């Protein structure tokens, strides 16, 4: 099969960890189909990194999957509901031979709006089957915005199939009016060769972390919707009763200044380490070094970082939101109401005091494999010879 994926969620040379779940999935998918990926780069990013943008185009076309980049042009200040039009025009003007002249067996639009909505329009023009791939915010938030909602739902109805990473997102689309037979759950996978239980003391030596330190770890974009400010407040609430506890934050984003300000005001700056964005390959050591992983998001699909943490045998404290309850059983962690700082602090206390079964947690996470993910995707795409593989984990 010749398959074209169109998305903004993919690595840039200046942000190589962006859309890591897409990077991993497309790498595995390219072993079975002739896959090309068109990556949308907002024009403001292309202007900031002009040299690396053009070098990325040259290098991407040499790889498997074949990756090309195009600039997503839009007018600042214009209604975001018009971004589908700008996205489609950016594609049509910059890559006409790719999207109009080459014959594709399938198009995959990864991210509900504007990526998948523009891809659905492209499929309607070229007569190519379109598959929408949604992730979390593109449904949880965007369906609450009227200008985006009708476009997402119209595109979903035109698509051959909509792939969601959780039952919760599937239910949200069905409740919004999408035919249940057109929405399929495809859980993301974990690279179990990279993410697996490891000796904590050895990992700490490699990272320079003191042996007697208790480590609470957060990995993700520092956005307010990720609950990272809630985590700081919860950490402050329990810091006095856990004098050896340190909060390690991996990621970058708009919430960083407020997080730093709150920590500094309370004199706890020496107990919080902001490491910024790190290479994906460096995360296993940080998971191994931690006692506990926390992701108190306000909305989510199924964040891969949770699966990766559990694959390393690390217990998690997370919000009871989106698809998280589907993948975090009681023996792997504790779930709390999003935005409830007191409940989060109590859950962190309880989790730190609990004896967790590392092997049981890791064995659970190993059920989420990229092999099963790709088997499912190939079946949905209509590739002959692939059975319908579906991992059912809802409690």
C-alpha positions as CSV (number, residue, x, y, z in Angstrom):
1,X,0.0,0.0,0.0
2,X,1.0,3.6,-0.6
3,X,0.0,5.6,2.4
4,X,0.4,9.3,3.1
5,X,0.2,10.7,6.6
6,X,-0.3,14.4,7.2
7,X,0.3,15.9,10.6
8,X,1.9,18.6,12.7
9,X,2.8,16.1,15.4
10,X,6.2,14.9,14.3
11,X,9.8,15.8,15.2
12,X,11.4,19.0,14.0
13,X,15.2,19.4,14.0
14,X,14.8,22.0,16.7
15,X,12.3,19.9,18.6
16,X,13.2,16.2,17.9
17,X,10.9,14.8,20.6
18,X,7.7,16.4,19.3
19,X,5.0,13.9,18.5
20,X,7.2,11.0,19.6
21,X,4.2,8.6,19.6
22,X,3.6,9.4,15.9
23,X,7.3,9.0,15.2
24,X,7.4,5.6,16.7
25,X,4.1,4.4,15.2
26,X,5.0,5.6,11.7
27,X,8.4,4.0,11.9
28,X,6.8,0.7,12.6
29,X,4.1,1.2,10.0
30,X,6.7,1.9,7.4
31,X,7.9,-1.7,7.7
32,X,4.7,-2.9,6.2
33,X,3.5,-0.2,3.8
34,X,5.1,2.4,1.5
35,X,4.7,5.3,3.9
36,X,5.3,9.0,3.4
37,X,4.8,11.7,6.0
38,X,4.1,15.4,5.3
39,X,4.8,17.4,8.5
40,X,3.2,20.8,8.9
41,X,5.5,23.5,10.4
42,X,3.8,26.7,11.5
43,X,5.3,29.6,9.6
44,X,6.5,31.3,12.8
45,X,8.7,28.2,13.5
46,X,10.0,28.1,10.0
47,X,11.0,31.8,10.1
48,X,12.8,31.2,13.4
49,X,14.7,28.2,12.0
50,X,15.0,28.7,8.3
51,X,18.3,26.9,7.8
52,X,17.3,23.8,9.8
53,X,13.9,23.8,8.1
54,X,15.5,23.4,4.7
55,X,18.0,20.9,5.9
56,X,15.2,18.9,7.5
57,X,13.5,18.7,4.1
58,X,16.7,17.3,2.5
59,X,17.4,14.7,5.2
60,X,13.8,13.6,5.8
61,X,13.3,12.4,2.2
62,X,16.2,10.0,2.7
63,X,14.6,8.1,5.6
64,X,12.0,5.4,6.1
65,X,9.3,6.5,6.4
66,X,10.0,9.3,3.9
67,X,9.4,12.6,5.6
68,X,8.9,16.0,4.0
69,X,8.0,19.3,5.7
70,X,5.8,22.1,4.5
71,X,5.1,25.5,6.0
72,X,1.6,26.0,7.5
73,X,0.8,29.5,6.5
74,X,-2.0,31.3,8.3
75,X,-2.9,34.9,9.2
76,X,-2.3,35.9,12.8
77,X,-5.3,37.2,14.5
78,X,-7.7,35.5,12.1
79,X,-10.3,33.1,13.5
80,X,-8.8,29.7,14.3
81,X,-11.9,28.1,12.7
82,X,-10.4,29.2,9.3
83,X,-7.2,27.2,9.9
84,X,-8.5,24.2,8.0
85,X,-8.7,26.4,4.9
86,X,-5.1,27.8,5.4
87,X,-3.8,24.3,6.1
88,X,-5.4,22.9,2.9
89,X,-4.1,25.8,0.8
90,X,-0.6,25.4,2.3
91,X,-0.6,21.8,1.2
92,X,-2.1,22.4,-2.2
93,X,0.3,25.2,-3.1
94,X,3.5,23.8,-1.7
95,X,3.1,20.1,-2.4
96,X,0.7,19.8,-5.4
97,X,2.5,16.8,-6.9
98,X,2.5,14.9,-3.7
99,X,-1.2,15.4,-2.8
100,X,-2.8,15.6,-6.2
101,X,-0.7,13.8,-8.8
102,X,0.5,10.7,-6.8
103,X,-2.0,8.0,-6.3
104,X,-2.4,6.9,-2.7
105,X,-4.2,4.0,-1.3
106,X,-4.9,5.8,1.9
107,X,-4.5,9.2,3.6
108,X,-4.0,9.5,7.4
109,X,-4.8,12.9,9.0
110,X,-3.2,12.8,12.5
111,X,-4.7,15.5,14.7
112,X,-8.3,16.3,14.5
113,X,-8.1,20.0,13.5
114,X,-6.9,21.4,11.2
115,X,-4.7,18.5,10.0
116,X,-7.4,15.8,9.7
117,X,-10.1,18.2,8.5
118,X,-7.9,19.4,5.7
119,X,-6.9,15.8,4.9
120,X,-10.5,14.8,4.6
121,X,-11.1,17.6,2.1
122,X,-8.1,16.4,0.1
123,X,-9.4,12.9,0.1
124,X,-12.8,14.1,-1.2
125,X,-11.1,15.9,-4.1
126,X,-8.8,13.0,-5.0
127,X,-11.2,10.1,-4.2
128,X,-8.7,8.6,-1.7
129,X,-9.9,6.9,1.4
130,X,-9.1,9.0,4.5
131,X,-8.4,7.8,8.1
132,X,-8.6,10.4,10.9
133,X,-6.3,9.8,13.8
134,X,-7.2,11.8,17.0
135,X,-5.3,12.1,20.2
136,X,-6.9,14.0,23.1
137,X,-7.0,17.8,23.2
138,X,-8.1,17.8,19.5
139,X,-11.4,16.1,20.7
140,X,-11.7,17.0,24.4
141,X,-11.2,20.7,23.9
142,X,-12.0,21.3,20.3
143,X,-15.4,19.8,20.3
144,X,-16.3,22.5,22.8
145,X,-15.5,25.2,20.2
146,X,-18.4,25.5,17.7
147,X,-16.3,26.7,14.8
148,X,-14.0,23.7,15.1
149,X,-16.6,21.2,16.3
150,X,-18.7,21.1,13.1
151,X,-15.6,20.8,10.9
152,X,-14.2,17.9,13.0
153,X,-17.5,16.0,13.0
154,X,-18.1,16.6,9.3
155,X,-14.6,15.3,8.5
156,X,-15.1,12.3,10.8
157,X,-18.3,11.4,8.9
158,X,-16.5,11.7,5.5
159,X,-13.6,9.5,6.7
160,X,-13.4,5.7,6.2
161,X,-12.5,5.3,9.8
162,X,-11.5,7.4,12.9
163,X,-8.8,5.9,15.1
164,X,-8.7,6.9,18.8
165,X,-6.1,5.9,21.5
166,X,-8.8,5.3,24.1
167,X,-12.4,4.1,24.6
168,X,-13.1,7.5,26.3
169,X,-12.3,9.4,23.2
170,X,-14.3,6.9,21.1
171,X,-17.3,7.4,23.4
172,X,-16.9,11.2,23.1
173,X,-17.0,11.1,19.3
174,X,-20.0,8.7,19.3
175,X,-21.9,10.9,21.7
176,X,-21.2,13.8,19.4
177,X,-22.9,12.0,16.6
178,X,-20.2,10.0,14.8
179,X,-21.3,6.5,13.7
180,X,-19.9,4.0,16.3
181,X,-19.0,1.6,13.5
182,X,-16.6,4.2,12.1
183,X,-14.6,4.8,15.3
184,X,-12.0,2.2,16.3
185,X,-9.8,2.1,19.4
186,X,-6.1,1.7,18.7
187,X,-4.0,1.9,21.8
188,X,-0.5,3.3,21.5
189,X,2.4,1.0,22.1
190,X,5.6,1.0,24.2
191,X,9.1,0.0,23.2
192,X,9.7,-2.6,25.8
193,X,13.3,-3.0,24.8
194,X,13.9,0.6,25.8
195,X,11.4,0.9,28.6
196,X,11.8,-1.9,31.1
197,X,12.6,-2.3,34.8
198,X,16.3,-1.4,35.6
199,X,18.4,-1.1,38.7
200,X,17.7,2.2,40.5
201,X,21.1,2.5,42.0
202,X,22.9,2.2,38.7
203,X,20.5,4.7,37.0
204,X,21.2,7.2,39.8
205,X,24.9,6.8,39.4
206,X,24.6,7.6,35.7
207,X,22.4,10.6,36.4
208,X,24.3,11.9,39.4
209,X,21.3,11.5,41.7
210,X,22.0,10.9,45.4
211,X,21.2,7.4,46.6
212,X,19.1,8.5,49.6
213,X,16.9,11.0,47.6
214,X,13.2,10.3,47.0
215,X,12.4,11.3,43.5
216,X,9.0,12.4,42.2
217,X,9.1,12.7,38.4
218,X,7.0,14.7,35.9
219,X,7.6,14.4,32.1
220,X,5.6,16.4,29.6
221,X,4.8,19.8,28.2
222,X,4.7,22.4,30.9
223,X,1.1,23.5,30.0
224,X,-1.5,24.5,32.5
225,X,-3.8,21.8,31.1
226,X,-1.1,19.2,32.1
227,X,-1.7,20.0,35.7
228,X,2.0,20.8,36.3
229,X,1.1,23.8,38.5
230,X,-1.2,21.6,40.5
231,X,1.8,19.2,41.0
232,X,4.0,22.0,42.3
233,X,1.3,23.0,44.8
234,X,0.8,19.4,45.9
235,X,4.6,18.9,46.2
236,X,4.8,22.0,48.4
237,X,2.0,20.6,50.6
238,X,3.9,17.4,51.4
239,X,7.5,18.7,51.2
240,X,7.6,19.3,55.0
241,X,6.8,15.7,55.8
242,X,9.1,14.3,53.2
243,X,12.4,16.1,53.7
244,X,14.3,13.8,51.2
245,X,11.7,14.2,48.4
246,X,12.8,16.0,45.3
247,X,10.6,17.0,42.3
248,X,12.2,16.5,38.9
249,X,10.5,18.2,36.0
250,X,11.3,17.2,32.4
251,X,9.7,19.4,29.7
252,X,9.2,23.0,28.7
253,X,6.3,25.3,28.2
254,X,4.4,28.4,29.3
255,X,3.7,27.2,32.8
256,X,7.4,27.1,33.8
257,X,7.7,30.7,35.1
258,X,4.7,30.4,37.4
259,X,6.0,27.0,38.7
260,X,9.4,28.5,39.4
261,X,7.9,31.5,41.1
262,X,5.8,29.4,43.5
263,X,8.8,27.2,44.3
264,X,11.1,30.2,44.9
265,X,8.6,32.0,47.1
266,X,8.4,29.1,49.5
267,X,12.2,28.5,49.6
268,X,12.1,25.1,47.9
269,X,14.0,25.9,44.8
270,X,16.8,23.6,45.9
271,X,14.3,20.7,45.9
272,X,12.9,21.1,42.4
273,X,15.0,20.5,39.3
274,X,13.8,21.8,35.9
275,X,15.7,19.8,33.3
276,X,13.9,21.2,30.2
277,X,13.3,18.9,27.2
278,X,15.4,15.8,27.0
279,X,16.0,13.2,24.3
280,X,13.5,10.4,24.4
281,X,16.3,7.9,24.7
282,X,17.3,9.4,28.1
283,X,14.0,8.9,29.8
284,X,14.4,5.2,30.8
285,X,17.2,6.2,33.3
286,X,15.0,8.9,34.8
287,X,12.1,6.5,35.2
288,X,14.4,3.9,36.8
289,X,15.8,6.5,39.2
290,X,12.3,7.7,40.4
291,X,10.1,6.3,43.1
292,X,7.0,7.8,41.6
293,X,5.7,9.3,38.4
294,X,3.0,11.9,38.4
295,X,0.9,13.3,35.5
296,X,-2.1,15.3,36.9
297,X,-3.5,16.5,33.6
298,X,-6.9,18.2,33.3
299,X,-7.6,16.4,30.0
300,X,-5.9,13.6,28.1
301,X,-6.3,10.8,25.6
302,X,-3.9,8.0,26.7
303,X,-0.5,9.7,27.3
304,X,2.3,7.4,26.1
305,X,4.5,8.7,28.9
306,X,2.3,6.9,31.4
307,X,2.7,3.6,29.5
308,X,6.5,4.2,29.4
309,X,6.7,4.9,33.1
310,X,4.7,1.7,33.9
311,X,6.8,-0.3,31.5
312,X,9.7,0.6,33.7
313,X,7.8,-0.7,36.7
314,X,7.3,2.8,38.2
315,X,3.9,3.4,40.0
316,X,2.0,6.5,38.8
317,X,-0.3,9.1,40.3
318,X,-2.5,10.6,37.6
319,X,-5.8,12.3,36.9
320,X,-9.0,10.3,36.5
321,X,-9.6,11.7,33.0
322,X,-9.8,10.7,29.4
323,X,-8.4,7.2,28.7
324,X,-6.1,7.2,31.8
325,X,-8.5,5.0,33.9
326,X,-8.4,2.4,31.1
327,X,-4.7,1.8,31.3
328,X,-3.8,2.4,35.0
329,X,-5.2,-0.4,37.2
330,X,-5.2,-0.2,41.0
331,X,-2.0,-2.2,41.3
332,X,-0.1,0.3,39.1
333,X,-1.0,3.6,40.7
334,X,-3.6,6.0,42.1
335,X,-6.0,8.3,40.3
336,X,-7.4,11.6,41.4
337,X,-9.9,14.2,40.3
338,X,-8.2,16.7,38.0
339,X,-7.5,20.1,39.5
340,X,-8.0,18.8,43.1
341,X,-4.7,19.8,44.7
342,X,-5.5,18.4,48.1
343,X,-6.5,15.0,46.7
344,X,-3.3,15.0,44.6
345,X,-1.2,15.7,47.7
346,X,-2.9,12.9,49.6
347,X,-2.4,10.5,46.7
348,X,1.3,11.3,46.5
349,X,1.6,10.7,50.2
350,X,-0.2,7.4,49.9
351,X,1.7,6.3,46.9
352,X,5.1,7.1,48.5
353,X,4.2,5.0,51.5
354,X,2.8,2.0,49.5
355,X,4.8,-1.1,48.5
356,X,4.3,-1.5,44.8
357,X,5.0,-4.7,42.8
358,X,7.4,-3.5,40.0
359,X,7.1,-6.7,38.0
360,X,3.3,-6.7,38.0
361,X,3.3,-3.0,36.8
362,X,5.8,-3.7,34.1
363,X,4.0,-6.8,32.9
364,X,0.8,-4.9,32.6
365,X,2.4,-2.2,30.5
366,X,4.0,-4.8,28.2
367,X,0.5,-5.6,26.9
368,X,0.6,-2.3,25.0
369,X,2.9,-3.2,22.1
370,X,3.6,-1.4,18.8
371,X,3.2,-4.8,17.1
372,X,-0.4,-5.0,18.2
373,X,-0.9,-1.3,17.4
374,X,0.4,-1.7,13.8
375,X,-1.6,-5.0,13.3
376,X,-4.7,-3.1,14.2
377,X,-3.9,-0.1,11.9
378,X,-3.1,-2.4,9.0
379,X,-6.4,-4.2,9.4
380,X,-8.3,-0.9,9.5
381,X,-6.4,0.4,6.4
382,X,-7.6,-2.7,4.6
383,X,-4.2,-4.3,4.1
384,X,-4.8,-8.0,3.2
385,X,-3.7,-10.7,5.7
386,X,-4.0,-8.7,8.9
387,X,-6.5,-9.8,11.5
388,X,-8.5,-7.5,13.6
389,X,-6.3,-7.0,16.7
390,X,-7.9,-5.1,19.6
391,X,-6.6,-4.8,23.1
392,X,-9.5,-4.5,25.5
393,X,-8.4,-3.1,28.9
394,X,-11.4,-1.2,30.2
395,X,-12.0,-2.3,33.8
